[in-house]
């Protein structure tokens, strides 16, 4: 009977060592994970990178077509846009203007089937972009969503997003 008790104590002591080893290993893994997470946080894992100014931006407003409209978004922010963009030779002619009276900067993105196919750089008040190259071919009658992402000048704090869905016209 004494032998059985010693055997149980040996098994229990072995189990304790095994449990201690597992707990220690898990603690080390957790510490490594936390250290890695902290390093990624300090390095700025999701750092905002300010978009560049649009190199092709032109001063003024585009030539007014029948389908060109000024759409108010909120105070200090209205978008001038041709609601009947034309696609020709890989380029979407969309005529989007950041009106001179605006107090925001914005960029323009074009989406087809929820996938971004084009993006401009920043347009300052009083500038417009006439056309943008598309990553995908478009055909007459297809719908595209034109999105403007507005920023507070210099700080790039968000001033909102405006979206309009338009039908692409043929050549």
C-alpha positions in Angstrom: 0.0 0.0 0.0 2.9 2.4 0.7 4.2 1.7 -2.8 1.0 2.8 -4.4 1.1 6.1 -2.5 4.6 6.9 -3.7 3.7 6.1 -7.2 0.8 8.5 -7.1 3.0 11.2 -5.7 5.5 10.7 -8.5 2.8 11.0 -11.1 1.4 14.1 -9.5 4.9 15.7 -9.2 5.5 14.9 -12.9 2.1 16.4 -13.9 2.9 19.6 -11.9 6.2 20.0 -13.8 4.4 19.4 -17.1 1.7 22.0 -16.3 4.3 24.5 -15.1 6.2 24.1 -18.4 3.1 24.6 -20.4 2.0 27.7 -18.5 5.6 29.1 -18.7 5.6 28.5 -22.5 2.3 30.1 -23.0 3.4 33.1 -20.9 6.6 33.5 -23.0 4.5 33.3 -26.2 2.1 35.9 -24.9 4.9 38.2 -24.0 6.5 37.9 -27.4 3.1 38.5 -29.1 2.5 41.6 -26.9 6.0 42.9 -27.7 5.4 42.4 -31.4 2.1 44.2 -31.3 3.6 47.1 -29.4 6.4 47.4 -32.0 3.8 47.4 -34.8 1.8 50.1 -33.0 4.8 52.3 -32.4 5.9 52.0 -36.0 2.4 53.2 -37.1 1.0 50.0 -38.6 -1.9 52.0 -40.1 -0.4 55.4 -40.7 -2.3 57.8 -42.8 -0.5 58.9 -45.8 -1.7 62.2 -47.2 -2.6 62.0 -50.9 -0.6 64.0 -53.4 -2.0 67.0 -55.3 -3.5 66.0 -58.6 -0.9 66.8 -61.3 -3.5 67.1 -64.0 -5.7 69.5 -62.1 -6.8 72.6 -64.0 -7.8 76.0 -62.6 -11.4 77.1 -63.0 -14.4 75.0 -64.0 -14.9 72.7 -66.9 -16.9 73.7 -70.0 -20.5 73.4 -69.0 -22.5 70.7 -70.7 -26.2 70.1 -70.2 -25.4 67.3 -67.8 -23.0 69.4 -65.6 -24.5 70.1 -62.2 -23.3 71.6 -58.9 -24.4 69.2 -56.1 -24.3 70.6 -52.5 -22.9 68.1 -50.0 -22.8 70.2 -46.8 -21.9 73.7 -45.8 -18.6 74.7 -47.4 -18.6 71.7 -49.7 -20.3 71.4 -53.1 -19.2 69.2 -56.0 -19.4 70.3 -59.7 -19.9 67.1 -61.8 -20.9 66.0 -65.2 -23.5 63.4 -64.4 -23.1 61.8 -67.9 -19.4 60.8 -68.1 -18.1 59.6 -71.4 -15.6 56.6 -71.7 -13.2 56.7 -74.6 -9.9 54.8 -75.1 -9.3 53.9 -71.5 -10.1 57.3 -70.2 -13.3 58.4 -68.4 -14.2 62.0 -69.1 -16.0 63.0 -65.9 -15.4 66.7 -65.3 -15.4 67.0 -61.5 -14.8 70.4 -60.0 -13.9 71.5 -56.5 -15.8 74.8 -56.6 -14.0 78.0 -55.8 -16.3 78.7 -52.8 -15.5 75.4 -51.1 -13.5 75.2 -47.9 -12.3 71.6 -48.4 -9.9 69.7 -50.5 -11.1 66.5 -52.1 -10.0 63.6 -54.3 -12.2 61.6 -56.7 -12.6 57.8 -56.9 -14.5 55.9 -59.5 -16.0 52.5 -58.7 -17.5 49.8 -61.0 -19.2 46.9 -59.2 -17.8 48.0 -55.8 -14.2 47.9 -57.1 -12.1 51.0 -57.4 -11.1 51.5 -61.0 -9.7 55.1 -60.9 -8.5 57.7 -58.4 -7.3 61.3 -58.6 -5.0 63.2 -56.4 -6.2 66.1 -54.2 -8.1 69.0 -55.9 -8.0 72.4 -54.2 -10.9 74.8 -54.3 -11.1 76.3 -57.8 -9.7 73.3 -59.5 -11.2 70.5 -61.6 -10.2 67.3 -63.3 -11.5 66.6 -66.8 -10.6 63.0 -67.2 -9.1 60.0 -65.4 -7.5 56.8 -66.6 -9.5 53.6 -65.7 -8.1 50.2 -64.8 -11.1 48.5 -66.4 -12.8 48.9 -69.7 -16.3 50.5 -69.6 -19.1 50.3 -72.1 -22.0 52.7 -72.8 -24.9 52.1 -70.4 -22.8 50.8 -67.5 -23.2 52.3 -64.1 -20.2 53.8 -62.2 -20.1 55.3 -58.8 -18.2 58.6 -58.5 -17.1 59.3 -55.0 -15.5 62.4 -53.6 -13.5 62.2 -50.3 -13.2 65.6 -48.7 -10.5 66.7 -46.3 -9.9 69.8 -44.1 -7.0 71.7 -45.8 -3.5 71.0 -44.4 -4.8 68.7 -41.5 -6.5 66.1 -43.7 -9.2 65.6 -41.1 -12.2 64.0 -42.8 -14.9 66.3 -44.0 -17.1 63.6 -45.4 -17.7 61.5 -48.5 -20.2 62.1 -51.3 -21.3 59.5 -53.8 -23.2 59.7 -57.1 -24.0 56.8 -59.4 -24.0 57.7 -63.1 -24.5 55.9 -66.3 -21.5 55.9 -68.7 -22.3 57.4 -72.1 -20.8 56.1 -75.4 -18.4 58.0 -77.5 
